[in-house]
């Protein structure tokens, strides 16, 4: 299977026909949200995609599924939960349920609800997770050494002085400024109706993969996952059912960064 390429067509079918078993280290993708955006009239089969993702993902590999829900007649769709539970049903472990919090702008599913500012980032692992380079950029308020007490079998406590580092592991709520001038500097990306920030993709790539790994986005849209994989010395495979998105967004966007599809 050739890497560093874009493919046009139905994601489940392309994965089934072209990607071998246990081939992909990490998938980062964001499916259409209950028709909340127009994607050239295309729809997607999340069950078929998850079935193929489980097959093509290496043992210990990860799938990051970024998704939200629509609100209709006062009720949220719950599609995100149905998709997550299906992934578990077919064998994925739900390694973490993370939150993508959007700073700036207002998003409201209903004027009778609180302003909606987040999406889910479900982190699935195929078996025991292989790579976990947790980002440590949360500045600790207190850095002085502290006493850690551990109870022994005889009931007595053993005390140990523990050093506190300046930075700790970040929480699983990730905040990003969104919109033009924030999500990306690539003007061409905004031809797509819904993109996630470059930094979000980079943070997941650094967290769950290493250099030389293969990164997949089966609904690559504006090509954000593929761009950040390329810039961080990973191989990528981008699939989208829209030839327009591939030819007029993804390819010219990657070409900005000295990539050329052969």
N, C-alpha and C positions, 0 to 999 in steps of 0.2 A: 504494500500500500504506500503510495507516494504521499509524503507530508509537505507542509507549506503550500497548500493549494486550496482553492475554493471549488465547490461542486454545487451545481444547480439541480434541484429536484426534491422529491419527497424524502424527508430525513430518514424515516424508518426504512424505506425501500433502499436508499443508498447505503445505509449502514449494513443492512442485511446482505446486499449484493457485493459490496466493495470493501468493507472493513473486516479484517479477520477477528477471530475470537481473542480476547485478552490482549488487546492492542493499545488501548488508550489509558494513559495515566490519570488524566484529569479532564473532566467536562465542566465548563461553565456556560450556562445558557439561561435564557429568560423567555418562556413561551408567551404567546398572546394571552391577554388577560380578559377572558369572557367577552371578546369583541369590543373592549373599551377603546381600541384603536383600530383603524382600517389598515390591514396588511395586504393590500392589493386583492382583497376578496378571498384570500386563502384562509383555511382553517387547519387545525392540526389534531393528530390522534395521539394524545399523551400516553395511552397505554402501549401502543405500538412503539413509540419512541423509547419509553422506559424499558420495554422488553429487550430492545436492541442495545440500549445503553448498558444493561446488565451483562449482556453477552460480550460486548466489545471492551468493557472496562477490565483492566488487569486486577488480579487479586490484590487487595490493599489499596486499590485506586478509589478516587473520589468523584462524585457528581455534585456540583453546586447548582441548585435549581432556584432561580430568583423569580418570585411570583406574587401577585396580589389578587384581590377579589373585587368584583363589581358589586354595586348595591342596586337592587331593583325592587320597587314597591316596598321599601322599608326593610329589606332583608338582604344581608350579604350572601353571595353565592356559595361560599365555602369551597370553591373549586380548588384552592390551594391545599386544603386539608385532604380532599379526596385524592389529589395527585400524590401527596406525600404518603398517605396510607397505602396507595397502590404500590408505590415503590417499595415500601416495607413488605407488603404481601408477596412480592416476587423475589425477595431475598436481600434487598439492600438494608443495611443498618442505618438508622437515623442518628448520625454521629453528633449533630448539633442543629438546633433550630435558632438561627440567627436573625437579626433585624437590620434592615437597610433603612436608616432614618434619613429623610430628605430635609436638608436645611434650606430655608428660603422658599418662597412661593407658597401657595395655598392649594390644597387638594381636598375636596369634600365629596364624599359619597352621598351624603344627604345633609340638608340644612338643619335637620333635627338631630344630627350626630356631632360629636367632636370632630375637629378637623383631622383628616386622615393624612399622616405624614410618614408612613413606613410601608415596606414590603417585607415579605419573608425571604430568607435565604436558607433553604433547607440544604444541609450538608450531609450527603449520603456516602457511606463507605461500603465497598464490596468486601466483606469479611473484616479482618483486623486492619485498621488503617496503617498504611506503610509510611507516608511522609507527613510530618506535622511540624512545620517550622513556625511556631506561634510567634506573632509579632509582639514585641515588647516595647511599646512606646507610650505606656500610661505612666505618667510621672507620679511617684509615690509621695504622699504628703509628709510622711514621717520616715526618715531614713536612718535614724539612730538604731543601734543593735537592740534586740529585744530578747527576753527570756522565754524559751519554749519549754513547756513542762509535758512530759510523757509518763503516763502511769505504767509501772512495771507489774509483772505477774504477782509479786509479793505485796502489792498494794501501795508501795512507796512510789514517790515521784522522782524522776530523773530530770534535772534541769540542764539546759544547754543554751549557750548564747548564740543567737542566730543573727547574721548580718543581713540588713535590708538593702537591696540594690536601689539605685536611683530610679530605675524604670521597671515596671512590672508588666505582665502580660495584659494586653488590652481586653476589654470586655467584649461580649458577643453582640453588642449593639454598635454598629459602625455608622458614623455620621458623615455625610458628604454634601457639599454645596452642589446644587444641580442647576441646569440651565446653561444658556450660552455664556461663554467665558469661564465656566466652572467645570462642566462635565468633561469637556475636551476642548482643545484648541483647533481641532480639525473641522473647518466649516462644512465640508462635504458630509460629515456624519449627521448633520441636522436635517438632511433630506429624508431621514428615517423618522417616523412619527413617535418613536419611543426608544431612547437610548439610556444605558446606565453609565456611570462615570468611568473613565479610564482607570482612575485610582482604585475603584472597587475591584475591577478585574485584576489589576496588578496585585492587590493585597491578597486575593484568593490564590493567584498563581504562586506567589512567594510562600504562602502558608502551606499549600498542599502538593507542591511539586518541586523538582530540582532541575537544574540546567540539563538540557538534552531530552527531557520528557516530552511526550506528545500530548497536546492539548486539543480538545474537540469542542466545537460549538455547533450543534446540529440545527440550530435556528439562529444563524449568526447575524441576521439583520444588518446593522451598520458596521459589523466587523470588529467591534471593540475587543472581544476576547482574543481574536486572532492577532490584532495589532499588538496587544500587550504581551502575548506569548512570543511574538517575533522580537520585540524589543528587549525581552528578558531571556533570550537564548533558549527558548523552547520551540519545538516544532508545533505546527498547527494544522488542523483540518477544519475548514468552515463550510457548512452546508446551509443553503437556504432555498426555499421553493420559488422565490422571486428572482428571476434572471435580472430584472431591473436593479434590485438591491445589490446583487453581486457585481454586475458590470459597471454600475454608475455610482456606487458608494464604496463597497468593500475594496475592489481592485484599485481605484484611484487613491483611496485613503491609505492603503498599504504602500503604494508606490511613492508616497511622500517620504517614506522611511526606507528607501533603497531596496524595496522588494519588487520582484518581477515574477509573474507566473509564467512558467515555461510549458 
